[in-house]
Amino acid sequence: MQEKTPVPVTRIRTLDASAEVLALSGDYDAAVAKLDAARSTAVICPIDRALRAANAVERLEDRIRALGSVARALSRAGRHTRPILDPYIEADLSSSGLRALAEALIMAGDLDAAASVAGRDPDPSWGWDAFAHSLIRAGHLDHAQATARLLIPNRPRRNLALLLVAQELAGSQRADEARKIVEHITDPAHRSRALRHAARTAEQLDRAQVATWGITNSSTRDTELLALATAWIELGHPDRAAAAVESIASSAGRVRAAITLARLGHPAALEALPPAAAPIDPDLPAALAQAGRPDEALALANTIPSAYHRQQALIRVARAMDDGTRAPADGTRVLDDLVTAALSADGEDDIRHLYALTELALAARPDQAAALLERAESLIPTLYEEEERLEAWRLLVQALARAGLLDRADAVAARRWPSPWPDLVRTLCDLGAYDQAQDRARSIPDPGRRSWALHRIAAAHAQSGRTAEAESLARTIEEPEPRAKALLAVARARTAEGHLNLALELLDDAEAAALAAPANRDKLLSELTDSLLAVGHLPQLASLDQSIAVGHLPLPASLDQSIAAALDIPDRLEQCRALASLAEAYAGRTETIAQILLHAEAISSAPEVRLPCQARLARAWATTGDTRRATTALDDLLADPSRLPAQSLVDAAHALTTLGDADRALSLAIGARHASEIIATVALHLAKSGDSSRALELARSLPDAEMREWVVAETARELALAGDLQRALSLIRPADSADSR
């Protein structure tokens, strides 16, 4: 039987947009035909391979969860799912096995069977609690609410489940229902949080603030008051925000809250602070400088007794002064003074001084950086503790690479043992210097560390669109676990590109590597199962519209868990990207955006990931409406676009387009590797903003026919939504589409 060629991702996007145009015109038969064409490719899914991988998972609970993923995929495709899970329904399972099975049945859409399994749990309190959380994750909020209220006897767990339901309802524009649930929450902290998420008026937010009076834990109360202050700002009541800050018990908490409000564009919050008491938060002087008070910022920073924290604060003040509070020369003078002081300080047997030297090197001029890092290298042998010396060599190698001193970094890495080669490779990957990273990875003597370093490079290649290089490298990795993870990363990239046959070949090789891995075998097989299923769900994975990709976005109810999961990502850049995506996913819930992006901004201060993180944050700020911060970040990034990695250029173009500067965004496409993606992004935004003529003009300039058809179809969708059905139909119907080519 001849294998059916999979329809590429862009083609599916085109079919989806065309179907909506036909439905809006009233031609439902044609719309259904289009949707069937799109869905037929989604059902072409390697189910047998996914089942084989899931059944190979040894740990029973993990195997059931993996099978649940397969059942969910089949359910979404309209296929029968019970045979997959039937063997376990009557089995003698432990509590954790029963909870895993109940969740798998919920994923498959069989709520009655799931409830029956949950009822067999020997610990009903924990069993029904797990059942409620599974319902929330699957979006069955009415069932989750009833389960929490009627079946969870433990009050704290019942309160938490009801809070999560209320948050999800509020995030789904069902605030009235969320407020009704609040009446059943007895814990003051959870009650305040639920009311805050559901608040749409000042009166409703007042109720949330009143609820904080009952919170007995001062730290919890201060955290909630800070969140309320942010909510008041977003509701347009800065005076009420200031009052919430004044209610915070600890002076450190009030300072942190004032800094947060200043970063949200309300520097007046800093004026209400009492005279700073020790210990001074190093972020406070920087916030003062950003608020246009550089003299106060410098004076306050210089009062910090700890030399290390004083230097941290002064570096941040200098950067803020360079951002516009003073002439750039003022910030340069501050850094010059810091360099002079750092080079003359003793610093023996003090790793904090080495941290200070490397941090300052990244902020100073290139000639100063070389001197600072030379001084740091001379001090490493004076460290008494061996662990500190090893950490210092790793720190030095990374700083040398970021400063562009690769010859010195190579020399240090070559003569030390254990070698800091992996740290140098990681830094070069973060900088986008993948070829240089690969050259050095081959020098790592230990096979395991060498394999993990090559995995990192292969994954970075795949993420940046260099899938051929990624695949070639992944296949050369010696150790099975890093080879499996690298092959999975490349397969996901191939799937996103629409090269499904290549993706399946890679997944076959990943399966063989996973089965040979001595450790983490079950985790690798679970990832393999999800990757195989992803091949059959192209519309969800490929769509640029987050509302269509809802199955791959975190539930609003699980915001805290989603943030925690993102913060657990060890890679700083990936952590920042995950948080930025979270903020964009929650763009409709403005009270949560600032909280998420503050985490991401803290990560972006790390020098090794500053540029790609700032580009991703600029896109998130633009998407969520913070035009001031997006513009500031873009001006800094695009002062020298040549230093930006390819993906950062795409992110910057996305942000510029969202801000309405399409011409500047298009200029980034000149000579860029992802030029077509940049042009398509601009064209889609123009179509959504009503400039269909220019959108079509840009679409015609795209060299890739499928991408061109997709942009035309999306433009037709926007025309149909605006009421111009005749022109929309002329774009998508072959007989009338001459002017779309």
MARFIVO-250523 format. One record per residue (C-alpha): x, y, z; residue in one letter. Coordinates in steps of 0.001 Angstrom, whole numbers, m for minus. Each point is the difference from the previous one (the first is absolute). Example, Ala and Ser with C-alpha at 12.3 -4.5 7.8 and 13.67 -1.06 7.14 Angstrom:
NODE|px|py|pz|marvex
NODE|12300|m4500|7800|A
NODE|1370|3440|m660|S
//
This chain:
NODE|px|py|pz|marvex
NODE|0|0|0|M
NODE|1404|3351|m1006|Q
NODE|768|2247|2956|E
NODE|m1983|3206|94|K
NODE|2241|3050|m86|T
NODE|m670|2134|3091|P
NODE|m1318|3475|m634|V
NODE|2519|2605|1226|P
NODE|m738|2153|3024|V
NODE|m505|3198|m1978|T
NODE|m2546|m1734|m2226|R
NODE|m2049|m982|3048|I
NODE|59|3601|1219|R
NODE|m1262|1077|m3423|T
NODE|m2849|m2536|90|L
NODE|m1059|1121|3478|D
NODE|m160|3671|m1033|A
NODE|m1806|m801|m3258|S
NODE|m2589|m2102|1847|A
NODE|m875|2916|2268|E
NODE|m491|2314|m2985|V
NODE|m2373|m2515|m1616|L
NODE|m1950|m433|3233|A
NODE|m387|3767|383|L
NODE|m1359|152|m3537|S
NODE|m2627|m2636|860|G
NODE|1506|m2752|m2149|D
NODE|246|m2582|2798|Y
NODE|391|m3008|m2312|D
NODE|3111|1508|m1523|A
NODE|1225|1023|3458|A
NODE|m401|m3542|1330|V
NODE|1823|m1349|m3035|A
NODE|2907|2310|736|K
NODE|38|m1013|3663|L
NODE|m165|m3680|m903|D
NODE|3000|489|m2247|A
NODE|1914|1588|2868|A
NODE|m1113|m2536|2579|R
NODE|798|m2979|m2206|S
NODE|3669|883|314|T
NODE|m361|357|3768|A
NODE|m1361|m3538|269|V
NODE|2981|m1399|m1916|I
NODE|1812|m751|3198|C
NODE|2473|m2785|858|P
NODE|m2311|m1404|2696|I
NODE|1565|m3463|m79|D
NODE|3454|1441|584|R
NODE|m1302|2242|2782|A
NODE|m1680|m2976|1679|L
NODE|3183|m2020|m298|R
NODE|2014|2750|1685|A
NODE|m2614|526|2724|A
NODE|m254|m3708|784|N
NODE|3786|m215|303|A
NODE|m52|2345|3015|V
NODE|829|m2173|3006|E
NODE|m1475|1957|2914|R
NODE|m3727|m758|22|L
NODE|m1240|3496|872|E
NODE|2159|1613|m2696|D
NODE|m1119|m2628|m2531|R
NODE|m3670|740|722|I
NODE|611|3737|m415|R
NODE|1765|m583|m3319|A
NODE|m2901|m2175|m1167|L
NODE|m2350|2776|1117|G
NODE|1776|2357|m2396|S
NODE|m619|m2471|m2822|V
NODE|m3654|m345|1028|A
NODE|m421|3779|10|R
NODE|1445|232|m3515|A
NODE|m2409|m2663|m1231|L
NODE|m2935|1661|1750|S
NODE|755|3329|m1668|R
NODE|107|m1760|m3361|A
NODE|m3426|m1568|674|G
NODE|1292|m3524|533|R
NODE|m877|m2596|2645|H
NODE|2378|128|2981|T
NODE|m1161|m2549|2580|R
NODE|2007|m3001|m1308|P
NODE|3207|1844|891|I
NODE|m872|388|3692|L
NODE|m2375|m2955|523|D
NODE|2720|m2402|1220|P
NODE|662|2277|2969|Y
NODE|m3563|857|1066|I
NODE|m585|m3237|1910|E
NODE|3636|m460|1025|A
NODE|1114|64|3636|D
NODE|1728|3391|34|L
NODE|1670|2018|2737|S
NODE|m1308|3442|964|S
NODE|2411|1712|m2396|S
NODE|m978|m2443|m2753|G
NODE|m3706|698|519|L
NODE|612|3757|m146|R
NODE|2042|m346|m3184|A
NODE|m2738|m2143|m1571|L
NODE|m2748|2447|995|A
NODE|1951|2830|m1619|E
NODE|590|m2073|m3140|A
NODE|m3732|m726|m278|L
NODE|m762|3709|405|I
NODE|2503|740|m2778|M
NODE|m1852|m2534|m2145|A
NODE|m3336|1703|763|G
NODE|m1519|m2871|2034|D
NODE|m966|1892|3173|L
NODE|m2357|m2674|1342|D
NODE|2670|m2689|m93|A
NODE|2499|2455|1483|A
NODE|m2327|758|2929|A
NODE|m515|m3710|592|S
NODE|3771|m544|171|V
NODE|502|2993|2298|A
NODE|m2644|m1399|2353|G
NODE|2155|m3110|528|R
NODE|2871|2021|1494|D
NODE|774|m1256|3536|P
NODE|660|3603|1079|D
NODE|m3151|1818|m1218|P
NODE|1219|3443|1020|S
NODE|3145|m174|m2122|W
NODE|m1736|m2016|m2719|G
NODE|m2787|2512|m598|W
NODE|2495|2849|313|D
NODE|2092|m1486|m2829|A
NODE|m3199|m632|m1990|F
NODE|m1073|3650|348|A
NODE|3397|1261|m1142|H
NODE|m104|m2303|m3027|S
NODE|m3441|1352|m891|L
NODE|1313|3557|256|I
NODE|2955|m761|m2276|R
NODE|m2406|m1503|m2543|A
NODE|m2344|3002|177|G
NODE|m2973|m1798|1614|H
NODE|m624|2807|2474|L
NODE|m3584|m765|1009|D
NODE|956|m3569|885|H
NODE|3111|1249|1804|A
NODE|m2013|2462|2083|Q
NODE|m2527|m2648|1004|A
NODE|2767|m2459|866|T
NODE|1814|2536|2168|A
NODE|m3095|1155|1878|R
NODE|m1613|m3388|575|L
NODE|2755|m2604|20|L
NODE|3221|1522|1393|I
NODE|m313|m98|3807|P
NODE|3370|1635|730|N
NODE|m648|3747|302|R
NODE|3409|1332|m1217|P
NODE|m41|m2263|m3056|R
NODE|m3648|870|m704|R
NODE|824|3712|198|N
NODE|2916|m385|m2405|L
NODE|m2077|m1939|m2540|A
NODE|m2773|2601|130|L
NODE|2578|2780|m413|L
NODE|1354|m1649|m3149|L
NODE|m3508|m373|m1420|V
NODE|m747|3666|751|A
NODE|3240|1125|m1662|Q
NODE|m774|m2039|m3103|E
NODE|m3532|1375|m198|L
NODE|1265|3559|412|A
NODE|2567|m556|m2738|G
NODE|m2730|m1341|m2286|S
NODE|m2048|3201|316|Q
NODE|m2407|m1672|2444|R
NODE|723|2306|2919|A
NODE|m3565|m97|1359|D
NODE|201|m3775|414|E
NODE|3437|349|1584|A
NODE|m1338|2424|2619|R
NODE|m2745|m2463|918|K
NODE|2612|m2665|703|I
NODE|1876|2403|2280|V
NODE|m2871|m244|2492|E
NODE|999|m3622|641|H
NODE|3706|786|643|I
NODE|736|350|3711|T
NODE|3770|658|m25|D
NODE|581|3812|m12|P
NODE|3098|m154|m2237|A
NODE|m1668|m2206|m2620|H
NODE|m3177|2076|268|R
NODE|1897|3220|m660|S
NODE|1831|m1504|m2973|R
NODE|m3223|m1316|m1522|A
NODE|m1747|3347|450|L
NODE|2977|1823|m1488|R
NODE|4|m2186|m3117|H
NODE|m3756|426|m421|A
NODE|m56|3758|697|A
NODE|m1133|2214|m2859|R
NODE|m923|3109|2039|T
NODE|1487|1960|2892|A
NODE|m2770|m1239|2291|E
NODE|851|m3618|m766|Q
NODE|3705|642|550|L
NODE|m875|1614|3338|D
NODE|m1535|m3303|1060|R
NODE|3254|m1748|m820|A
NODE|1971|2497|2076|Q
NODE|m2372|m372|2952|V
NODE|584|m3756|m143|A
NODE|3725|569|638|T
NODE|m836|1191|3532|W
NODE|m670|m3594|957|G
NODE|3389|m1313|m1216|I
NODE|2016|m832|3106|T
NODE|3344|m737|m1673|N
NODE|1693|3375|m512|S
NODE|2111|m1148|m2957|S
NODE|m3057|m1401|m1799|T
NODE|m1958|3177|724|R
NODE|2821|2221|m1319|D
NODE|224|m2065|m3194|T
NODE|m3742|300|m587|E
NODE|43|3756|695|L
NODE|2734|428|m2620|L
NODE|m2127|m1929|m2503|A
NODE|m2973|2205|904|L
NODE|2091|3138|m505|A
NODE|848|m1218|m3496|T
NODE|m3683|m725|m645|A
NODE|m950|3524|1131|W
NODE|2550|1447|m2449|I
NODE|m1437|m2070|m2834|E
NODE|m3499|1130|951|L
NODE|1150|3633|m214|G
NODE|111|880|3715|H
NODE|3623|846|921|P
NODE|m1135|1634|3259|D
NODE|m1624|m3240|1122|R
NODE|3163|m1850|m1017|A
NODE|2056|2309|2213|A
NODE|m2386|m651|2896|A
NODE|429|m3752|m463|A
NODE|3782|419|83|V
NODE|m218|1999|3238|E
NODE|m1919|m2900|1559|S
NODE|2949|m2343|m500|I
NODE|1466|m784|3398|A
NODE|3704|m457|m732|S
NODE|2141|2898|m1175|S
NODE|1789|m2305|m2466|A
NODE|m3382|m1012|m1402|G
NODE|m1038|3649|m449|R
NODE|3250|762|m1807|V
NODE|m413|m2989|m2314|R
NODE|m3616|1010|m699|A
NODE|993|3596|m780|A
NODE|2693|m1223|m2404|I
NODE|m2580|m2215|m1708|T
NODE|m2445|2895|m447|L
NODE|2795|2229|m1309|A
NODE|859|m2618|m2623|R
NODE|m3670|m30|m990|L
NODE|258|3686|m849|G
NODE|m947|1599|3340|H
NODE|3230|1416|1474|P
NODE|m2012|2063|2495|A
NODE|m144|m3140|2145|A
NODE|3678|551|829|L
NODE|m691|3432|1467|E
NODE|m2139|m1421|2794|A
NODE|2805|m2205|1297|L
NODE|1535|915|3360|P
NODE|3791|519|207|P
NODE|1669|m3229|m1049|A
NODE|1142|m2218|2829|A
NODE|2656|m2685|m174|A
NODE|189|m2367|m1723|P
NODE|m740|2040|m3120|I
NODE|m1519|m1873|m2924|D
NODE|2524|345|m2894|P
NODE|m2939|461|m2401|D
NODE|m1207|3133|1802|L
NODE|2763|2352|m1247|P
NODE|m531|m1287|m3548|A
NODE|m3745|644|293|A
NODE|716|3553|1169|L
NODE|2311|556|m2970|A
NODE|m2596|m1347|m2419|Q
NODE|m2532|2360|1591|A
NODE|2202|2975|m907|G
NODE|1676|446|3394|R
NODE|3621|m1032|m746|P
NODE|1627|2160|2679|D
NODE|m2097|m1603|2739|E
NODE|695|m3390|m1546|A
NODE|3772|496|118|L
NODE|m101|1347|3541|A
NODE|m2096|m2914|1229|L
NODE|2109|m2619|m1802|A
NODE|3172|1384|1561|N
NODE|m1431|m498|3503|T
NODE|m212|m3792|m445|I
NODE|2646|m1421|2366|P
NODE|672|m3241|m1899|S
NODE|2521|685|m2765|A
NODE|m1500|m2711|m2194|Y
NODE|m3604|1175|347|H
NODE|1101|3627|m341|R
NODE|1676|m812|m3305|Q
NODE|m3095|m1899|m1191|Q
NODE|m2168|3018|758|A
NODE|2393|2460|m1663|L
NODE|231|m2104|m3181|I
NODE|m3800|m12|m249|R
NODE|m121|3753|632|V
NODE|2601|578|m2725|A
NODE|m2030|m2046|m2468|R
NODE|m3148|1930|912|A
NODE|1845|3282|m539|M
NODE|1104|m1201|m3430|D
NODE|m3647|m811|m761|D
NODE|m886|3665|40|G
NODE|m53|1454|3515|T
NODE|3327|1729|m693|R
NODE|2489|395|m2787|A
NODE|1764|m3313|m757|P
NODE|3260|1516|1231|A
NODE|m1398|137|3544|D
NODE|m585|m3738|67|G
NODE|3442|m571|m1532|T
NODE|1647|2018|2781|R
NODE|m1743|m2112|2623|V
NODE|1290|m3162|m1670|L
NODE|3515|1449|m332|D
NODE|99|678|3743|D
NODE|m1204|m3529|703|L
NODE|2681|m1479|m2269|V
NODE|2738|1988|1743|T
NODE|m1226|m1100|3423|A
NODE|m368|m3645|m1018|A
NODE|3511|m212|m1468|L
NODE|1568|1499|3124|S
NODE|m1955|m2105|2531|A
NODE|1746|m2907|1728|D
NODE|m2622|m2696|m673|G
NODE|2107|m2986|1089|E
NODE|m1955|m3113|1068|D
NODE|m3311|1755|m709|D
NODE|m2098|m1535|m2757|I
NODE|m2478|2876|253|R
NODE|2750|2296|m1275|H
NODE|415|m2300|m2995|L
NODE|m3741|167|m641|Y
NODE|288|3787|176|A
NODE|2922|112|m2434|L
NODE|m1750|m2179|m2602|T
NODE|m3298|1885|279|E
NODE|1775|3323|m341|L
NODE|1994|m1279|m2987|A
NODE|m3214|m552|m1928|L
NODE|m1176|3554|674|A
NODE|3339|1739|m634|A
NODE|1895|887|m3188|R
NODE|1837|m2828|m1828|P
NODE|3457|1173|1132|D
NODE|m1225|222|3587|Q
NODE|m1626|m3434|m267|A
NODE|3329|m1581|m958|A
NODE|1742|1550|3009|A
NODE|m2798|m952|2397|L
NODE|m36|m3616|m1145|L
NODE|3788|m209|154|E
NODE|m232|1178|3608|R
NODE|m2716|m2576|689|A
NODE|2175|m2779|m1423|E
NODE|2909|1018|2236|S
NODE|m2197|m230|3110|L
NODE|m1453|m3475|m608|I
NODE|3032|m1870|1447|P
NODE|m444|1962|3261|T
NODE|m3374|m1619|673|L
NODE|338|m2473|2858|Y
NODE|m2948|m2302|m801|E
NODE|447|m2317|m2983|E
NODE|m3704|226|m921|E
NODE|284|3786|m142|E
NODE|3042|m259|m2278|R
NODE|m1851|m2314|m2385|L
NODE|m3004|2346|m31|E
NODE|2302|2972|m612|A
NODE|1674|m1627|m3022|W
NODE|m3419|m750|m1491|R
NODE|m1086|3580|673|L
NODE|3160|1398|m1589|L
NODE|m312|m2082|m3170|V
NODE|m3594|1116|m504|Q
NODE|899|3663|582|A
NODE|2932|m191|m2431|L
NODE|m2278|m1453|m2676|A
NODE|m2676|2641|524|R
NODE|2692|2698|m187|A
NODE|1190|m1401|m3329|G
NODE|3359|m1187|1391|L
NODE|m270|m3511|m1410|L
NODE|3745|m673|m249|D
NODE|411|590|3724|R
NODE|m3128|m2041|722|A
NODE|1422|m2895|m2037|D
NODE|3324|201|1822|A
NODE|m1682|m114|3409|V
NODE|m2297|m2881|m972|A
NODE|2863|m2034|m1471|A
NODE|2222|81|3083|R
NODE|m2550|m550|2774|R
NODE|m1372|m3281|1371|W
NODE|m2867|m586|365|P
NODE|m168|1960|m3211|S
NODE|m2436|2909|m349|P
NODE|m454|m834|m3702|W
NODE|m3728|m795|533|P
NODE|m542|3433|1563|D
NODE|1733|1647|m2946|L
NODE|m2156|m1995|m2432|V
NODE|m3165|988|1881|R
NODE|950|3681|m111|T
NODE|762|m108|m3724|L
NODE|m3386|m1637|m614|C
NODE|m1678|2765|1976|D
NODE|1807|2513|m2210|L
NODE|m1137|m1797|m3164|G
NODE|3566|m999|m942|A
NODE|m968|m3602|m728|Y
NODE|2876|m864|m2340|D
NODE|2576|1246|2502|Q
NODE|m1806|m1899|2751|A
NODE|94|m3198|m2045|Q
NODE|3742|326|m652|D
NODE|640|244|3736|R
NODE|m2454|m2720|999|A
NODE|2171|m2535|m1816|R
NODE|2836|912|2402|S
NODE|m1898|m1185|3086|I
NODE|1795|m3195|1075|P
NODE|m2814|m1595|2009|D
NODE|m2472|m1814|m2348|P
NODE|m3025|761|2168|G
NODE|699|3722|334|R
NODE|951|163|m3684|R
NODE|m3294|m1651|m968|S
NODE|m2082|2405|2084|W
NODE|1876|2975|m1450|A
NODE|m690|m1228|m3541|L
NODE|m3664|m543|944|H
NODE|m210|3631|1041|R
NODE|1460|1167|m3312|I
NODE|m2292|m2254|m2035|A
NODE|m3058|1244|1886|A
NODE|1122|3602|m543|A
NODE|445|m647|m3736|H
NODE|m3501|m1494|m164|A
NODE|m1564|2872|1878|Q
NODE|1642|2567|m2263|S
NODE|m1261|m1731|m3151|G
NODE|3261|m1696|m1012|R
NODE|m1612|m3429|34|T
NODE|2372|m1638|m2481|A
NODE|3021|917|2132|E
NODE|m1891|m1044|3131|A
NODE|m876|m3408|m1417|E
NODE|3517|m683|m1228|S
NODE|1459|864|3395|L
NODE|m2625|m1869|2034|A
NODE|782|m3266|m1758|R
NODE|3690|232|1012|T
NODE|m665|223|3753|I
NODE|1500|m3000|1790|E
NODE|m2051|m388|3191|E
NODE|m3595|m1259|m501|P
NODE|m1890|2375|2323|E
NODE|1358|3301|m1402|P
NODE|m253|m1479|m3508|R
NODE|m3676|m845|589|A
NODE|m753|3485|1326|K
NODE|1818|1643|m2909|A
NODE|m1874|m2131|m2540|L
NODE|m3301|872|1703|L
NODE|835|3710|m230|A
NODE|802|m280|m3708|V
NODE|m3142|m2073|m618|A
NODE|m2149|2689|1618|R
NODE|1625|2597|m2247|A
NODE|m590|m2159|m3083|R
NODE|m3634|m438|1036|T
NODE|m438|3745|358|A
NODE|1454|441|m3494|E
NODE|m2463|m2548|m1383|G
NODE|2646|m2577|m943|H
NODE|m1879|m2878|1598|L
NODE|1781|m2916|m1627|N
NODE|3351|1354|1148|L
NODE|m1451|566|3469|A
NODE|m1177|m3607|233|L
NODE|3403|m1316|m1077|E
NODE|1607|2055|2753|L
NODE|m2530|m1252|2537|L
NODE|779|m3607|m939|D
NODE|3664|671|732|D
NODE|m934|1827|3209|A
NODE|m1982|m3041|1129|E
NODE|2998|m2280|m510|A
NODE|2210|2387|1960|A
NODE|m2570|336|2795|A
NODE|m272|m3763|399|L
NODE|3795|m180|308|A
NODE|218|2776|2595|A
NODE|1027|m1271|3446|P
NODE|m1798|2819|1821|A
NODE|m3151|2088|m522|N
NODE|m1294|m2578|m2472|R
NODE|m3646|463|998|D
NODE|192|3768|m312|K
NODE|1552|m255|m3452|L
NODE|m2691|m2433|m1154|L
NODE|m2744|2311|1298|S
NODE|1546|2900|m1929|E
NODE|198|m2253|m3040|L
NODE|m3708|m821|317|T
NODE|m926|3691|84|D
NODE|2258|739|m2978|S
NODE|m1573|m2794|m2042|L
NODE|m3472|1315|802|L
NODE|1071|3510|m946|A
NODE|602|m1204|m3537|V
NODE|m3748|m616|m210|G
NODE|m1078|3334|1469|H
NODE|1564|2489|m2345|L
NODE|m2720|2675|153|P
NODE|375|330|3763|Q
NODE|3784|33|m79|L
NODE|393|2212|m3034|A
NODE|m2640|2666|471|S
NODE|1166|3499|810|L
NODE|m3417|699|1530|D
NODE|165|m830|3713|Q
NODE|m3746|m546|191|S
NODE|327|m2882|m2492|I
NODE|3041|m1397|1822|A
NODE|m1808|m73|3345|V
NODE|805|m3678|468|G
NODE|3673|901|233|H
NODE|m369|3010|2305|L
NODE|m107|m105|3795|P
NODE|m3444|232|1544|L
NODE|m588|3359|1683|P
NODE|m944|m1979|3109|A
NODE|3503|m1396|190|S
NODE|1829|3330|m162|L
NODE|2024|m559|3148|D
NODE|918|m3510|m1066|Q
NODE|905|1239|m3485|S
NODE|2287|2689|1405|I
NODE|1597|m2533|2325|A
NODE|556|m2400|m2900|A
NODE|1554|2777|m2087|A
NODE|2282|1024|2864|L
NODE|1166|m3620|288|D
NODE|1445|125|m3528|I
NODE|3789|m27|524|P
NODE|855|1850|m3208|D
NODE|m340|3752|611|R
NODE|m976|885|m3550|L
NODE|m2587|m2754|m236|E
NODE|m1352|1064|3391|Q
NODE|m386|3594|m1199|C
NODE|m1720|m1132|m3213|R
NODE|m2371|m2225|1951|A
NODE|m970|2857|2325|L
NODE|m470|2401|m2926|A
NODE|m2277|m2520|m1714|S
NODE|m1949|m345|3251|L
NODE|m507|3756|154|A
NODE|m1255|62|m3594|E
NODE|m2326|m2920|710|A
NODE|m1477|1933|2927|Y
NODE|m222|3284|m1931|A
NODE|m3724|132|727|G
NODE|675|m36|3749|R
NODE|1953|3177|501|T
NODE|371|m478|3736|E
NODE|2348|m2946|m532|T
NODE|2240|1312|m2780|I
NODE|2223|2190|2158|A
NODE|611|m2816|2470|Q
NODE|1163|m2352|m2758|I
NODE|2142|2510|m1875|L
NODE|1766|1143|3168|L
NODE|1357|m3531|310|H
NODE|1066|25|m3647|A
NODE|1614|3431|329|E
NODE|2056|m1174|2954|A
NODE|1368|m2833|m2139|I
NODE|775|2376|m2873|S
NODE|2432|1950|2180|S
NODE|2455|m2914|m305|A
NODE|2581|1192|m2567|P
NODE|224|m3303|m1855|E
NODE|m3669|66|m1024|V
NODE|m733|3712|50|R
NODE|m481|574|m3740|L
NODE|m2265|m2961|m890|P
NODE|m1963|449|3237|C
NODE|m494|3711|m610|Q
NODE|m1206|m720|m3543|A
NODE|m2483|m2559|1288|R
NODE|m1119|2373|2765|L
NODE|m448|2839|m2494|A
NODE|m2389|m2215|m1928|R
NODE|m1882|m923|3195|A
NODE|m222|3627|1151|W
NODE|m1318|1051|m3413|A
NODE|m2523|m2848|m67|T
NODE|m1281|753|3509|T
NODE|m283|3753|m549|G
NODE|3084|1360|1794|D
NODE|1110|2182|m2907|T
NODE|2409|2117|2051|R
NODE|2123|m2917|1140|R
NODE|m206|m1718|m3381|A
NODE|1214|3152|m1758|T
NODE|2862|522|2450|T
NODE|1178|m3593|m387|A
NODE|m216|140|m3800|L
NODE|1971|3240|m211|D
NODE|2787|m1630|2005|D
NODE|m50|m3260|m1974|L
NODE|m154|1572|m3446|L
NODE|2792|2474|621|A
NODE|2153|m2769|m1500|D
NODE|m2210|m2705|m1589|P
NODE|3042|m1949|m1229|S
NODE|661|m1298|3520|R
NODE|m3452|m1622|268|L
NODE|m553|m3739|m579|P
NODE|m2419|m894|m2798|A
NODE|m2913|m827|2293|Q
NODE|492|3274|1871|S
NODE|m429|1890|m3278|L
NODE|m3305|m1795|m555|V
NODE|m1106|876|3543|D
NODE|1009|3632|m511|A
NODE|m1906|141|m3297|A
NODE|m3051|m1495|1701|H
NODE|185|2689|2697|A
NODE|489|2841|m2483|L
NODE|m2941|m1191|m2077|T
NODE|m2213|m204|3066|T
NODE|1015|3561|885|L
NODE|m976|1151|m3489|G
NODE|3489|573|m1448|D
NODE|m296|m2353|m2961|A
NODE|2645|1738|m2099|D
NODE|2641|m345|2683|R
NODE|m972|m3643|481|A
NODE|349|m668|m3724|L
NODE|3464|1552|m13|S
NODE|1130|m2818|2298|L
NODE|m805|m2533|m2730|A
NODE|2778|1313|m2253|I
NODE|2613|m2735|m108|G
NODE|m1571|m1882|2940|A
NODE|m159|m3801|48|R
NODE|m3660|125|1092|H
NODE|m955|2769|m2435|A
NODE|m3173|m1756|m1178|S
NODE|m1228|m454|3557|E
NODE|606|3686|740|I
NODE|m1866|1098|m3139|I
NODE|m2895|m2373|737|A
NODE|m261|1338|3557|T
NODE|m233|3577|m1271|V
NODE|m2533|m935|m2677|A
NODE|m2267|m1777|2478|L
NODE|15|2968|2358|H
NODE|m826|2387|m2841|L
NODE|m2904|m2236|m989|A
NODE|m1321|m41|3570|K
NODE|312|3788|231|S
NODE|m2001|498|m3207|G
NODE|2747|696|m2556|D
NODE|m830|m2965|m2221|S
NODE|1483|1546|m3144|S
NODE|3473|257|1462|R
NODE|m356|m3409|1656|A
NODE|m704|m1561|m3397|L
NODE|2881|1912|m1546|E
NODE|2368|m1467|2576|L
NODE|m1531|m3450|m439|A
NODE|777|93|m3719|R
NODE|3640|778|821|S
NODE|423|m3231|1971|L
NODE|2047|m2536|m1977|P
NODE|m1614|m3019|1693|D
NODE|m3327|m807|m1705|A
NODE|m1603|m1676|3012|E
NODE|872|2834|2347|M
NODE|m1287|2450|m2615|R
NODE|m3340|m1844|m227|E
NODE|m263|m90|3789|W
NODE|445|3776|356|V
NODE|m2561|542|m2774|V
NODE|m2472|m2309|1782|A
NODE|517|1797|3317|E
NODE|m557|3330|m1756|T
NODE|m3212|m1410|m1464|A
NODE|m1083|m1023|3492|R
NODE|501|3561|1281|E
NODE|m1924|1435|m2973|L
NODE|m2886|m2397|665|A
NODE|m86|926|3682|L
NODE|m97|3659|m1046|A
NODE|m3014|m696|m2250|G
NODE|1683|20|m3428|D
NODE|m1038|m3565|m874|L
NODE|112|411|m3772|Q
NODE|3660|1004|m18|R
NODE|839|m2653|2596|A
NODE|m1572|m2728|m2117|L
NODE|1814|1227|m3094|S
NODE|3288|m563|1819|L
NODE|m610|m3593|1075|I
NODE|m1994|m1435|m2925|R
NODE|2275|m1151|m2841|P
NODE|m2283|1356|m2697|A
NODE|139|3493|1424|D
NODE|3407|114|1620|S
NODE|2144|1383|m2790|A
NODE|682|3209|1871|D
NODE|1271|m1911|3009|S
NODE|2927|m1529|m1841|R
//
